[in-house]
């Protein structure tokens, strides 16, 4: 069988890692695929850069679109990044030129995935994107193929290693009796290379949301809908939140959650308190993990490195190998024409328990007033933690509620916020009993 | 595209579950595969049995071999069980008749997998066996496909739910201050249906070993070699072992381990003490989990239900879907001709730390004698736990060692066993610092 000819656009960490992998495993991949995998073309911004690896006889293209049209390329790997611009131009050109597309670009798929899937079918090519979600964990393959005998009911997980690293550090500090606030850990993560200089995409939840949008489409057979995701990041999580979580038997994690509910499909990314014994609670550091719930198989869990040169190039290579073996799978698990628009659940209708943190002036009647605000919205209190302070001092109070509708809870908190004895805007963290 | 025609041999829990799944998901599977999946033939021992599901218009075959030859069947699902006899006859007949084969039969593949893979290639058909290993977890797919860009260095896991259930119960009992011995938990597991009336295959480690033999072949590209596996079960694990493990910061798990070492490929199934913080330590009850170590991706972990109607039929369905989509993958990851016989490491050459439990007469000099036996074999003690008893009483002593060769350790224990003050044969559990 003839070699599979690969064009790589973008020679940064991932592209470079891929070149190294394809070189190191050349013989192994021939055995596994029954044909060689050759890098025949590359494109990057700076031709002269010293990258520490050899691109051999590959044709250099200054313009990624020219790489997409290179007659000597069967598969285009888009490793440029960015939801639009050159990455999008490359992807469209590749598909139109009849090349299979492998990408690590979650932002691009979250924005244009549904349209690109249609285009790919028109041109009879594959779009594969294992590296876009949870790095080296083959979760897309598990859901599109391994679990394809199931109807999915929910998928959730830790999809951003930066946030998980920060929350793990804050947690470990509390256990060690130290107080480490978000800003300090972020600065440290930036020094270690675990967070970007411009960290918003990660810490404000957008990166996890891009990945969730794609997983939702795979799980529920609906077009990617990034706009429908409720997104909150971890900037406002403080050491005291972590302390209370530990005291209550929880851990704070940034989860990305998609699930079927009576009011539609929920898609949300936000910090959660998860039971300390839940498998997802124990996923530490930069690791990612995904829990998939499905009707026949039940719950399966996948954990591994969510980023990094080796993990990401492993995922891209897996996609290339599938193409080399002639595998064909619809982009989001079913043909684009079968993707069904489904109602998305409004966040106000979400139902779950909550943890509320208040800072109060410790005076007679204040707890009764707060209880009344909650009762008026039919929010029922499950537990209350109040630390002793000197009378007249500000005192932190933490409440957990039974299941309540988010809209009702928000209205109750607005009323609480109006009380004179409530000194700071109430903080809320959702509890996920998963 | 025409429907994929499936013949199912064996209508027990798995076969019945598969019929239910294919019926319940008919429309979904058509969307996902681009064609219908039809059950066109079935075979089971008792035609008259009331199975609680409808086989529709499927042709009934009293003889599974006749089902294999049915011209109206594209894929044969072997769900009979047993390493030989009718299951083997069916598999061979199916392959020779040019039908793809899907099986849940680990014993059969552990014994005949290498030969069947050659036969399947000669006849141009697939052998798929996701359900044979770790139930609903798509681990075979992850290793043969998703991680196929990697060279594997190790794979290990909890592959037998019965053993994990028993060890979990014994562990929880200790935590609750009760003593629960192996025999009592086994009896309870049998009542609950978590253990067979004839439990040896599970509790003596053979089931896990069957699965490990297959995973080793996939990981290292060598022919399945069940004979090369060192197998110990969990019968001899007592509550006191679990107690000491907890005290030392470990948990006792039955692990199946395959890894590359300087002396060859290790394949072993035995109880281990694993650090309580290791991900694998927290896999409780009947769940299975597998940790895969590979050069580019690093470590990924897969957890889920290892058995049961839904989980197993999900795995079988995943294989059928792959076939319906036209996917082709070599049985053990590379073509049979590329499977390379590799040296297997002798157990005596295994290197690792150990935990040793002794019952001693508490008299002067006994510890010194034991220390001398260990020193003579260059086994170095890391820690010693001795519980206070009345002088002259029998006293349990637990030692952990630094890394030692298993052969040397065994020789040391033989010498220890000869000492007059050593009242019982020394017990040893390997420590896995994974």
Interface residues (C-beta under 8 A of the other chain):
Chain A: X17 X21 X24 X25 X28 X29 X31 X32 X34 X130 X136 X137 X138 X141 X142 X145 X146 X147 X148 X149 X150 X151 X221 X279 X282 X294 X295 X296 X297 X298 X299 X300 X301 X302 X303 X304 X305 X308 X310 X311 X313 X314 X315 X316 X317 X318 X320 X321 X322 X325 X326 X327 X328 X329 X330 X333 X334 X335 X338
Chain B: X17 X21 X24 X25 X28 X29 X31 X32 X34 X130 X136 X137 X138 X141 X142 X145 X146 X147 X148 X149 X150 X151 X221 X279 X282 X294 X295 X296 X297 X298 X299 X300 X301 X302 X303 X304 X305 X308 X310 X311 X313 X314 X315 X316 X317 X318 X320 X321 X322 X325 X326 X327 X328 X329 X330 X333 X334 X335 X338
